[in-house]
Amino acid sequence: MKPRPIFSRLLEQAHAGQEIVVAKAGKPYARLVLLEPTKGRRQPGRLAGRVEETFFEPLPEEELAAWEGQ
């Protein structure tokens, strides 16, 4: 039986939940991790009609200052 290439083994380990850190010259360079499954498809316009027009009005000066940390 032919041995599997190193990258294939690393991918299998990441798929099993292990975090793989790849280093270059002794410094961390990249990380292989298992991707989380998507939670479904995004649907544009799904919240249509749920945002009131007042949402788009400018903020009062005191509220704007609070958001800017002043």
mmCIF file of the N, C-alpha and C atoms, coordinates in Angstrom:
data_MODEL
# 
_entry.id   MODEL 
# 
loop_
_atom_site.group_PDB 
_atom_site.id 
_atom_site.type_symbol 
_atom_site.label_atom_id 
_atom_site.label_alt_id 
_atom_site.label_comp_id 
_atom_site.label_asym_id 
_atom_site.label_entity_id 
_atom_site.label_seq_id 
_atom_site.pdbx_PDB_ins_code 
_atom_site.Cartn_x 
_atom_site.Cartn_y 
_atom_site.Cartn_z 
_atom_site.occupancy 
_atom_site.B_iso_or_equiv 
_atom_site.pdbx_formal_charge 
_atom_site.auth_seq_id 
_atom_site.auth_comp_id 
_atom_site.auth_asym_id 
_atom_site.auth_atom_id 
_atom_site.pdbx_PDB_model_num 
ATOM 1   N N  . MET A 1 1  ? 0.848   -1.177 0.000  1.00 0.00 ? 1  MET A N  1 
ATOM 2   C CA . MET A 1 1  ? 0.000   0.000  0.000  1.00 0.00 ? 1  MET A CA 1 
ATOM 3   C C  . MET A 1 1  ? 0.895   1.242  0.000  1.00 0.00 ? 1  MET A C  1 
ATOM 4   N N  . LYS A 1 2  ? 0.523   2.212  -0.805 1.00 0.00 ? 2  LYS A N  1 
ATOM 5   C CA . LYS A 1 2  ? 1.267   3.457  -0.959 1.00 0.00 ? 2  LYS A CA 1 
ATOM 6   C C  . LYS A 1 2  ? 0.974   4.386  0.223  1.00 0.00 ? 2  LYS A C  1 
ATOM 7   N N  . PRO A 1 3  ? 2.013   4.997  0.852  1.00 0.00 ? 3  PRO A N  1 
ATOM 8   C CA . PRO A 1 3  ? 1.749   5.920  1.969  1.00 0.00 ? 3  PRO A CA 1 
ATOM 9   C C  . PRO A 1 3  ? 1.049   7.186  1.488  1.00 0.00 ? 3  PRO A C  1 
ATOM 10  N N  . ARG A 1 4  ? 0.191   7.728  2.357  1.00 0.00 ? 4  ARG A N  1 
ATOM 11  C CA . ARG A 1 4  ? -0.531  8.957  2.014  1.00 0.00 ? 4  ARG A CA 1 
ATOM 12  C C  . ARG A 1 4  ? 0.401   10.152 2.158  1.00 0.00 ? 4  ARG A C  1 
ATOM 13  N N  . PRO A 1 5  ? 0.249   11.139 1.293  1.00 0.00 ? 5  PRO A N  1 
ATOM 14  C CA . PRO A 1 5  ? 1.067   12.362 1.423  1.00 0.00 ? 5  PRO A CA 1 
ATOM 15  C C  . PRO A 1 5  ? 0.785   13.055 2.757  1.00 0.00 ? 5  PRO A C  1 
ATOM 16  N N  . ILE A 1 6  ? 1.756   13.802 3.228  1.00 0.00 ? 6  ILE A N  1 
ATOM 17  C CA . ILE A 1 6  ? 1.646   14.490 4.528  1.00 0.00 ? 6  ILE A CA 1 
ATOM 18  C C  . ILE A 1 6  ? 0.439   15.417 4.576  1.00 0.00 ? 6  ILE A C  1 
ATOM 19  N N  . PHE A 1 7  ? 0.190   16.190 3.506  1.00 0.00 ? 7  PHE A N  1 
ATOM 20  C CA . PHE A 1 7  ? -0.918  17.141 3.541  1.00 0.00 ? 7  PHE A CA 1 
ATOM 21  C C  . PHE A 1 7  ? -2.243  16.413 3.732  1.00 0.00 ? 7  PHE A C  1 
ATOM 22  N N  . SER A 1 8  ? -2.413  15.271 3.097  1.00 0.00 ? 8  SER A N  1 
ATOM 23  C CA . SER A 1 8  ? -3.646  14.490 3.262  1.00 0.00 ? 8  SER A CA 1 
ATOM 24  C C  . SER A 1 8  ? -3.816  14.052 4.708  1.00 0.00 ? 8  SER A C  1 
ATOM 25  N N  . ARG A 1 9  ? -2.718  13.638 5.336  1.00 0.00 ? 9  ARG A N  1 
ATOM 26  C CA . ARG A 1 9  ? -2.805  13.228 6.753  1.00 0.00 ? 9  ARG A CA 1 
ATOM 27  C C  . ARG A 1 9  ? -3.158  14.414 7.641  1.00 0.00 ? 9  ARG A C  1 
ATOM 28  N N  . LEU A 1 10 ? -2.565  15.579 7.357  1.00 0.00 ? 10 LEU A N  1 
ATOM 29  C CA . LEU A 1 10 ? -2.878  16.769 8.154  1.00 0.00 ? 10 LEU A CA 1 
ATOM 30  C C  . LEU A 1 10 ? -4.340  17.159 7.990  1.00 0.00 ? 10 LEU A C  1 
ATOM 31  N N  . LEU A 1 11 ? -4.860  17.081 6.766  1.00 0.00 ? 11 LEU A N  1 
ATOM 32  C CA . LEU A 1 11 ? -6.268  17.397 6.538  1.00 0.00 ? 11 LEU A CA 1 
ATOM 33  C C  . LEU A 1 11 ? -7.174  16.435 7.300  1.00 0.00 ? 11 LEU A C  1 
ATOM 34  N N  . GLU A 1 12 ? -6.821  15.160 7.319  1.00 0.00 ? 12 GLU A N  1 
ATOM 35  C CA . GLU A 1 12 ? -7.622  14.180 8.070  1.00 0.00 ? 12 GLU A CA 1 
ATOM 36  C C  . GLU A 1 12 ? -7.614  14.501 9.559  1.00 0.00 ? 12 GLU A C  1 
ATOM 37  N N  . GLN A 1 13 ? -6.458  14.908 10.084 1.00 0.00 ? 13 GLN A N  1 
ATOM 38  C CA . GLN A 1 13 ? -6.378  15.264 11.502 1.00 0.00 ? 13 GLN A CA 1 
ATOM 39  C C  . GLN A 1 13 ? -7.224  16.491 11.797 1.00 0.00 ? 13 GLN A C  1 
ATOM 40  N N  . ALA A 1 14 ? -7.171  17.486 10.912 1.00 0.00 ? 14 ALA A N  1 
ATOM 41  C CA . ALA A 1 14 ? -7.993  18.691 11.103 1.00 0.00 ? 14 ALA A CA 1 
ATOM 42  C C  . ALA A 1 14 ? -9.470  18.326 11.034 1.00 0.00 ? 14 ALA A C  1 
ATOM 43  N N  . HIS A 1 15 ? -9.827  17.452 10.120 1.00 0.00 ? 15 HIS A N  1 
ATOM 44  C CA . HIS A 1 15 ? -11.226 17.035 9.986  1.00 0.00 ? 15 HIS A CA 1 
ATOM 45  C C  . HIS A 1 15 ? -11.704 16.300 11.233 1.00 0.00 ? 15 HIS A C  1 
ATOM 46  N N  . ALA A 1 16 ? -10.774 15.644 11.926 1.00 0.00 ? 16 ALA A N  1 
ATOM 47  C CA . ALA A 1 16 ? -11.112 14.926 13.159 1.00 0.00 ? 16 ALA A CA 1 
ATOM 48  C C  . ALA A 1 16 ? -11.216 15.875 14.349 1.00 0.00 ? 16 ALA A C  1 
ATOM 49  N N  . GLY A 1 17 ? -10.951 17.182 14.124 1.00 0.00 ? 17 GLY A N  1 
ATOM 50  C CA . GLY A 1 17 ? -11.111 18.161 15.197 1.00 0.00 ? 17 GLY A CA 1 
ATOM 51  C C  . GLY A 1 17 ? -9.813  18.685 15.770 1.00 0.00 ? 17 GLY A C  1 
ATOM 52  N N  . GLN A 1 18 ? -8.687  18.190 15.300 1.00 0.00 ? 18 GLN A N  1 
ATOM 53  C CA . GLN A 1 18 ? -7.410  18.646 15.811 1.00 0.00 ? 18 GLN A CA 1 
ATOM 54  C C  . GLN A 1 18 ? -7.001  19.941 15.113 1.00 0.00 ? 18 GLN A C  1 
ATOM 55  N N  . GLU A 1 19 ? -6.438  20.884 15.854 1.00 0.00 ? 19 GLU A N  1 
ATOM 56  C CA . GLU A 1 19 ? -5.937  22.124 15.269 1.00 0.00 ? 19 GLU A CA 1 
ATOM 57  C C  . GLU A 1 19 ? -4.481  21.903 14.878 1.00 0.00 ? 19 GLU A C  1 
ATOM 58  N N  . ILE A 1 20 ? -4.153  22.175 13.624 1.00 0.00 ? 20 ILE A N  1 
ATOM 59  C CA . ILE A 1 20 ? -2.800  21.989 13.115 1.00 0.00 ? 20 ILE A CA 1 
ATOM 60  C C  . ILE A 1 20 ? -2.199  23.374 12.865 1.00 0.00 ? 20 ILE A C  1 
ATOM 61  N N  . VAL A 1 21 ? -1.056  23.660 13.485 1.00 0.00 ? 21 VAL A N  1 
ATOM 62  C CA . VAL A 1 21 ? -0.362  24.927 13.265 1.00 0.00 ? 21 VAL A CA 1 
ATOM 63  C C  . VAL A 1 21 ? 0.856   24.641 12.397 1.00 0.00 ? 21 VAL A C  1 
ATOM 64  N N  . VAL A 1 22 ? 0.954   25.327 11.272 1.00 0.00 ? 22 VAL A N  1 
ATOM 65  C CA . VAL A 1 22 ? 2.074   25.182 10.354 1.00 0.00 ? 22 VAL A CA 1 
ATOM 66  C C  . VAL A 1 22 ? 3.035   26.324 10.627 1.00 0.00 ? 22 VAL A C  1 
ATOM 67  N N  . ALA A 1 23 ? 4.319   25.986 10.812 1.00 0.00 ? 23 ALA A N  1 
ATOM 68  C CA . ALA A 1 23 ? 5.318   27.004 11.122 1.00 0.00 ? 23 ALA A CA 1 
ATOM 69  C C  . ALA A 1 23 ? 6.314   27.151 9.982  1.00 0.00 ? 23 ALA A C  1 
ATOM 70  N N  . LYS A 1 24 ? 6.851   28.343 9.867  1.00 0.00 ? 24 LYS A N  1 
ATOM 71  C CA . LYS A 1 24 ? 7.901   28.623 8.886  1.00 0.00 ? 24 LYS A CA 1 
ATOM 72  C C  . LYS A 1 24 ? 9.019   29.317 9.640  1.00 0.00 ? 24 LYS A C  1 
ATOM 73  N N  . ALA A 1 25 ? 10.210  28.767 9.551  1.00 0.00 ? 25 ALA A N  1 
ATOM 74  C CA . ALA A 1 25 ? 11.372  29.299 10.275 1.00 0.00 ? 25 ALA A CA 1 
ATOM 75  C C  . ALA A 1 25 ? 11.094  29.396 11.767 1.00 0.00 ? 25 ALA A C  1 
ATOM 76  N N  . GLY A 1 26 ? 10.341  28.440 12.294 1.00 0.00 ? 26 GLY A N  1 
ATOM 77  C CA . GLY A 1 26 ? 10.062  28.391 13.718 1.00 0.00 ? 26 GLY A CA 1 
ATOM 78  C C  . GLY A 1 26 ? 8.966   29.323 14.202 1.00 0.00 ? 26 GLY A C  1 
ATOM 79  N N  . LYS A 1 27 ? 8.322   30.036 13.274 1.00 0.00 ? 27 LYS A N  1 
ATOM 80  C CA . LYS A 1 27 ? 7.254   30.954 13.664 1.00 0.00 ? 27 LYS A CA 1 
ATOM 81  C C  . LYS A 1 27 ? 5.924   30.474 13.075 1.00 0.00 ? 27 LYS A C  1 
ATOM 82  N N  . PRO A 1 28 ? 4.836   30.546 13.869 1.00 0.00 ? 28 PRO A N  1 
ATOM 83  C CA . PRO A 1 28 ? 3.525   30.136 13.352 1.00 0.00 ? 28 PRO A CA 1 
ATOM 84  C C  . PRO A 1 28 ? 3.199   30.890 12.067 1.00 0.00 ? 28 PRO A C  1 
ATOM 85  N N  . TYR A 1 29 ? 2.747   30.161 11.058 1.00 0.00 ? 29 TYR A N  1 
ATOM 86  C CA . TYR A 1 29 ? 2.516   30.739 9.736  1.00 0.00 ? 29 TYR A CA 1 
ATOM 87  C C  . TYR A 1 29 ? 1.083   30.566 9.265  1.00 0.00 ? 29 TYR A C  1 
ATOM 88  N N  . ALA A 1 30 ? 0.474   29.429 9.604  1.00 0.00 ? 30 ALA A N  1 
ATOM 89  C CA . ALA A 1 30 ? -0.899  29.146 9.181  1.00 0.00 ? 30 ALA A CA 1 
ATOM 90  C C  . ALA A 1 30 ? -1.507  28.137 10.142 1.00 0.00 ? 30 ALA A C  1 
ATOM 91  N N  . ARG A 1 31 ? -2.837  28.047 10.116 1.00 0.00 ? 31 ARG A N  1 
ATOM 92  C CA . ARG A 1 31 ? -3.549  27.128 10.997 1.00 0.00 ? 31 ARG A CA 1 
ATOM 93  C C  . ARG A 1 31 ? -4.565  26.351 10.162 1.00 0.00 ? 31 ARG A C  1 
ATOM 94  N N  . LEU A 1 32 ? -4.583  25.032 10.321 1.00 0.00 ? 32 LEU A N  1 
ATOM 95  C CA . LEU A 1 32 ? -5.595  24.185 9.694  1.00 0.00 ? 32 LEU A CA 1 
ATOM 96  C C  . LEU A 1 32 ? -6.590  23.779 10.773 1.00 0.00 ? 32 LEU A C  1 
ATOM 97  N N  . VAL A 1 33 ? -7.856  24.094 10.560 1.00 0.00 ? 33 VAL A N  1 
ATOM 98  C CA . VAL A 1 33 ? -8.894  23.726 11.516 1.00 0.00 ? 33 VAL A CA 1 
ATOM 99  C C  . VAL A 1 33 ? -10.120 23.232 10.746 1.00 0.00 ? 33 VAL A C  1 
ATOM 100 N N  . LEU A 1 34 ? -10.951 22.513 11.419 1.00 0.00 ? 34 LEU A N  1 
ATOM 101 C CA . LEU A 1 34 ? -12.194 22.037 10.838 1.00 0.00 ? 34 LEU A CA 1 
ATOM 102 C C  . LEU A 1 34 ? -13.132 23.213 10.618 1.00 0.00 ? 34 LEU A C  1 
ATOM 103 N N  . LEU A 1 35 ? -13.699 23.314 9.432  1.00 0.00 ? 35 LEU A N  1 
ATOM 104 C CA . LEU A 1 35 ? -14.681 24.363 9.165  1.00 0.00 ? 35 LEU A CA 1 
ATOM 105 C C  . LEU A 1 35 ? -16.021 23.967 9.757  1.00 0.00 ? 35 LEU A C  1 
ATOM 106 N N  . GLU A 1 36 ? -16.687 24.944 10.350 1.00 0.00 ? 36 GLU A N  1 
ATOM 107 C CA . GLU A 1 36 ? -18.022 24.697 10.883 1.00 0.00 ? 36 GLU A CA 1 
ATOM 108 C C  . GLU A 1 36 ? -18.989 24.564 9.717  1.00 0.00 ? 36 GLU A C  1 
ATOM 109 N N  . PRO A 1 37 ? -19.944 23.661 9.813  1.00 0.00 ? 37 PRO A N  1 
ATOM 110 C CA . PRO A 1 37 ? -20.926 23.553 8.731  1.00 0.00 ? 37 PRO A CA 1 
ATOM 111 C C  . PRO A 1 37 ? -21.747 24.836 8.625  1.00 0.00 ? 37 PRO A C  1 
ATOM 112 N N  . THR A 1 38 ? -22.134 25.170 7.413  1.00 0.00 ? 38 THR A N  1 
ATOM 113 C CA . THR A 1 38 ? -22.933 26.377 7.230  1.00 0.00 ? 38 THR A CA 1 
ATOM 114 C C  . THR A 1 38 ? -24.294 26.181 7.871  1.00 0.00 ? 38 THR A C  1 
ATOM 115 N N  . LYS A 1 39 ? -24.871 27.269 8.320  1.00 0.00 ? 39 LYS A N  1 
ATOM 116 C CA . LYS A 1 39 ? -26.140 27.200 9.039  1.00 0.00 ? 39 LYS A CA 1 
ATOM 117 C C  . LYS A 1 39 ? -27.321 27.422 8.099  1.00 0.00 ? 39 LYS A C  1 
ATOM 118 N N  . GLY A 1 40 ? -27.114 27.215 6.832  1.00 0.00 ? 40 GLY A N  1 
ATOM 119 C CA . GLY A 1 40 ? -28.190 27.422 5.879  1.00 0.00 ? 40 GLY A CA 1 
ATOM 120 C C  . GLY A 1 40 ? -27.846 28.540 4.922  1.00 0.00 ? 40 GLY A C  1 
ATOM 121 N N  . ARG A 1 41 ? -28.605 28.640 3.909  1.00 0.00 ? 41 ARG A N  1 
ATOM 122 C CA . ARG A 1 41 ? -28.355 29.671 2.904  1.00 0.00 ? 41 ARG A CA 1 
ATOM 123 C C  . ARG A 1 41 ? -28.926 31.007 3.347  1.00 0.00 ? 41 ARG A C  1 
ATOM 124 N N  . ARG A 1 42 ? -28.190 32.054 3.035  1.00 0.00 ? 42 ARG A N  1 
ATOM 125 C CA . ARG A 1 42 ? -28.685 33.403 3.319  1.00 0.00 ? 42 ARG A CA 1 
ATOM 126 C C  . ARG A 1 42 ? -29.726 33.757 2.283  1.00 0.00 ? 42 ARG A C  1 
ATOM 127 N N  . GLN A 1 43 ? -30.738 34.444 2.708  1.00 0.00 ? 43 GLN A N  1 
ATOM 128 C CA . GLN A 1 43 ? -31.817 34.832 1.807  1.00 0.00 ? 43 GLN A CA 1 
ATOM 129 C C  . GLN A 1 43 ? -31.965 36.346 1.820  1.00 0.00 ? 43 GLN A C  1 
ATOM 130 N N  . PRO A 1 44 ? -31.543 37.002 0.723  1.00 0.00 ? 44 PRO A N  1 
ATOM 131 C CA . PRO A 1 44 ? -31.706 38.454 0.674  1.00 0.00 ? 44 PRO A CA 1 
ATOM 132 C C  . PRO A 1 44 ? -33.177 38.841 0.802  1.00 0.00 ? 44 PRO A C  1 
ATOM 133 N N  . GLY A 1 45 ? -33.429 39.909 1.535  1.00 0.00 ? 45 GLY A N  1 
ATOM 134 C CA . GLY A 1 45 ? -34.796 40.396 1.679  1.00 0.00 ? 45 GLY A CA 1 
ATOM 135 C C  . GLY A 1 45 ? -35.620 39.651 2.706  1.00 0.00 ? 45 GLY A C  1 
ATOM 136 N N  . ARG A 1 46 ? -35.007 38.763 3.446  1.00 0.00 ? 46 ARG A N  1 
ATOM 137 C CA . ARG A 1 46 ? -35.737 37.958 4.427  1.00 0.00 ? 46 ARG A CA 1 
ATOM 138 C C  . ARG A 1 46 ? -36.362 38.812 5.520  1.00 0.00 ? 46 ARG A C  1 
ATOM 139 N N  . LEU A 1 47 ? -35.752 39.948 5.821  1.00 0.00 ? 47 LEU A N  1 
ATOM 140 C CA . LEU A 1 47 ? -36.268 40.826 6.878  1.00 0.00 ? 47 LEU A CA 1 
ATOM 141 C C  . LEU A 1 47 ? -36.980 42.045 6.309  1.00 0.00 ? 47 LEU A C  1 
ATOM 142 N N  . ALA A 1 48 ? -37.366 41.976 5.068  1.00 0.00 ? 48 ALA A N  1 
ATOM 143 C CA . ALA A 1 48 ? -38.036 43.115 4.436  1.00 0.00 ? 48 ALA A CA 1 
ATOM 144 C C  . ALA A 1 48 ? -39.274 43.508 5.233  1.00 0.00 ? 48 ALA A C  1 
ATOM 145 N N  . GLY A 1 49 ? -39.432 44.823 5.450  1.00 0.00 ? 49 GLY A N  1 
ATOM 146 C CA . GLY A 1 49 ? -40.592 45.324 6.167  1.00 0.00 ? 49 GLY A CA 1 
ATOM 147 C C  . GLY A 1 49 ? -40.460 45.275 7.674  1.00 0.00 ? 49 GLY A C  1 
ATOM 148 N N  . ARG A 1 50 ? -39.338 44.815 8.187  1.00 0.00 ? 50 ARG A N  1 
ATOM 149 C CA . ARG A 1 50 ? -39.166 44.713 9.639  1.00 0.00 ? 50 ARG A CA 1 
ATOM 150 C C  . ARG A 1 50 ? -38.336 45.848 10.222 1.00 0.00 ? 50 ARG A C  1 
ATOM 151 N N  . VAL A 1 51 ? -37.814 46.713 9.368  1.00 0.00 ? 51 VAL A N  1 
ATOM 152 C CA . VAL A 1 51 ? -37.035 47.855 9.827  1.00 0.00 ? 51 VAL A CA 1 
ATOM 153 C C  . VAL A 1 51 ? -37.861 49.105 9.549  1.00 0.00 ? 51 VAL A C  1 
ATOM 154 N N  . GLU A 1 52 ? -38.109 49.871 10.601 1.00 0.00 ? 52 GLU A N  1 
ATOM 155 C CA . GLU A 1 52 ? -38.915 51.086 10.435 1.00 0.00 ? 52 GLU A CA 1 
ATOM 156 C C  . GLU A 1 52 ? -38.096 52.177 9.767  1.00 0.00 ? 52 GLU A C  1 
ATOM 157 N N  . GLU A 1 53 ? -38.767 53.103 9.150  1.00 0.00 ? 53 GLU A N  1 
ATOM 158 C CA . GLU A 1 53 ? -38.099 54.217 8.459  1.00 0.00 ? 53 GLU A CA 1 
ATOM 159 C C  . GLU A 1 53 ? -37.255 55.048 9.415  1.00 0.00 ? 53 GLU A C  1 
ATOM 160 N N  . THR A 1 54 ? -37.629 55.120 10.682 1.00 0.00 ? 54 THR A N  1 
ATOM 161 C CA . THR A 1 54 ? -36.863 55.914 11.649 1.00 0.00 ? 54 THR A CA 1 
ATOM 162 C C  . THR A 1 54 ? -35.443 55.370 11.815 1.00 0.00 ? 54 THR A C  1 
ATOM 163 N N  . PHE A 1 55 ? -35.236 54.124 11.479 1.00 0.00 ? 55 PHE A N  1 
ATOM 164 C CA . PHE A 1 55 ? -33.904 53.522 11.570 1.00 0.00 ? 55 PHE A CA 1 
ATOM 165 C C  . PHE A 1 55 ? -32.898 54.285 10.712 1.00 0.00 ? 55 PHE A C  1 
ATOM 166 N N  . PHE A 1 56 ? -33.354 54.824 9.598  1.00 0.00 ? 56 PHE A N  1 
ATOM 167 C CA . PHE A 1 56 ? -32.473 55.484 8.650  1.00 0.00 ? 56 PHE A CA 1 
ATOM 168 C C  . PHE A 1 56 ? -32.296 56.980 8.911  1.00 0.00 ? 56 PHE A C  1 
ATOM 169 N N  . GLU A 1 57 ? -32.948 57.508 9.924  1.00 0.00 ? 57 GLU A N  1 
ATOM 170 C CA . GLU A 1 57 ? -32.815 58.927 10.256 1.00 0.00 ? 57 GLU A CA 1 
ATOM 171 C C  . GLU A 1 57 ? -31.503 59.157 10.995 1.00 0.00 ? 57 GLU A C  1 
ATOM 172 N N  . PRO A 1 58 ? -30.915 60.353 10.856 1.00 0.00 ? 58 PRO A N  1 
ATOM 173 C CA . PRO A 1 58 ? -29.662 60.648 11.562 1.00 0.00 ? 58 PRO A CA 1 
ATOM 174 C C  . PRO A 1 58 ? -29.848 60.542 13.077 1.00 0.00 ? 58 PRO A C  1 
ATOM 175 N N  . LEU A 1 59 ? -28.793 60.137 13.763 1.00 0.00 ? 59 LEU A N  1 
ATOM 176 C CA . LEU A 1 59 ? -28.840 60.025 15.222 1.00 0.00 ? 59 LEU A CA 1 
ATOM 177 C C  . LEU A 1 59 ? -28.776 61.410 15.853 1.00 0.00 ? 59 LEU A C  1 
ATOM 178 N N  . PRO A 1 60 ? -29.424 61.585 17.005 1.00 0.00 ? 60 PRO A N  1 
ATOM 179 C CA . PRO A 1 60 ? -29.265 62.845 17.744 1.00 0.00 ? 60 PRO A CA 1 
ATOM 180 C C  . PRO A 1 60 ? -27.795 63.018 18.152 1.00 0.00 ? 60 PRO A C  1 
ATOM 181 N N  . GLU A 1 61 ? -27.332 64.240 18.290 1.00 0.00 ? 61 GLU A N  1 
ATOM 182 C CA . GLU A 1 61 ? -25.928 64.528 18.582 1.00 0.00 ? 61 GLU A CA 1 
ATOM 183 C C  . GLU A 1 61 ? -25.420 63.801 19.827 1.00 0.00 ? 61 GLU A C  1 
ATOM 184 N N  . GLU A 1 62 ? -26.222 63.769 20.902 1.00 0.00 ? 62 GLU A N  1 
ATOM 185 C CA . GLU A 1 62 ? -25.742 63.112 22.145 1.00 0.00 ? 62 GLU A CA 1 
ATOM 186 C C  . GLU A 1 62 ? -25.582 61.602 21.973 1.00 0.00 ? 62 GLU A C  1 
ATOM 187 N N  . GLU A 1 63 ? -26.457 60.989 21.202 1.00 0.00 ? 63 GLU A N  1 
ATOM 188 C CA . GLU A 1 63 ? -26.335 59.550 20.963 1.00 0.00 ? 63 GLU A CA 1 
ATOM 189 C C  . GLU A 1 63 ? -25.150 59.263 20.048 1.00 0.00 ? 63 GLU A C  1 
ATOM 190 N N  . LEU A 1 64 ? -24.953 60.089 19.036 1.00 0.00 ? 64 LEU A N  1 
ATOM 191 C CA . LEU A 1 64 ? -23.817 59.941 18.131 1.00 0.00 ? 64 LEU A CA 1 
ATOM 192 C C  . LEU A 1 64 ? -22.515 60.077 18.913 1.00 0.00 ? 64 LEU A C  1 
ATOM 193 N N  . ALA A 1 65 ? -22.446 61.049 19.843 1.00 0.00 ? 65 ALA A N  1 
ATOM 194 C CA . ALA A 1 65 ? -21.263 61.239 20.664 1.00 0.00 ? 65 ALA A CA 1 
ATOM 195 C C  . ALA A 1 65 ? -20.997 60.021 21.532 1.00 0.00 ? 65 ALA A C  1 
ATOM 196 N N  . ALA A 1 66 ? -22.066 59.406 22.065 1.00 0.00 ? 66 ALA A N  1 
ATOM 197 C CA . ALA A 1 66 ? -21.903 58.204 22.891 1.00 0.00 ? 66 ALA A CA 1 
ATOM 198 C C  . ALA A 1 66 ? -21.317 57.054 22.080 1.00 0.00 ? 66 ALA A C  1 
ATOM 199 N N  . TRP A 1 67 ? -21.775 56.881 20.839 1.00 0.00 ? 67 TRP A N  1 
ATOM 200 C CA . TRP A 1 67 ? -21.256 55.825 19.974 1.00 0.00 ? 67 TRP A CA 1 
ATOM 201 C C  . TRP A 1 67 ? -19.805 56.071 19.617 1.00 0.00 ? 67 TRP A C  1 
ATOM 202 N N  . GLU A 1 68 ? -19.414 57.327 19.566 1.00 0.00 ? 68 GLU A N  1 
ATOM 203 C CA . GLU A 1 68 ? -18.022 57.677 19.229 1.00 0.00 ? 68 GLU A CA 1 
ATOM 204 C C  . GLU A 1 68 ? -17.135 57.742 20.461 1.00 0.00 ? 68 GLU A C  1 
ATOM 205 N N  . GLY A 1 69 ? -17.676 57.415 21.622 1.00 0.00 ? 69 GLY A N  1 
ATOM 206 C CA . GLY A 1 69 ? -16.902 57.372 22.853 1.00 0.00 ? 69 GLY A CA 1 
ATOM 207 C C  . GLY A 1 69 ? -16.557 58.733 23.420 1.00 0.00 ? 69 GLY A C  1 
ATOM 208 N N  . GLN A 1 70 ? -17.428 59.709 23.168 1.00 0.00 ? 70 GLN A N  1 
ATOM 209 C CA . GLN A 1 70 ? -17.149 61.067 23.653 1.00 0.00 ? 70 GLN A CA 1 
ATOM 210 C C  . GLN A 1 70 ? -18.046 61.410 24.814 1.00 0.00 ? 70 GLN A C  1 
# 
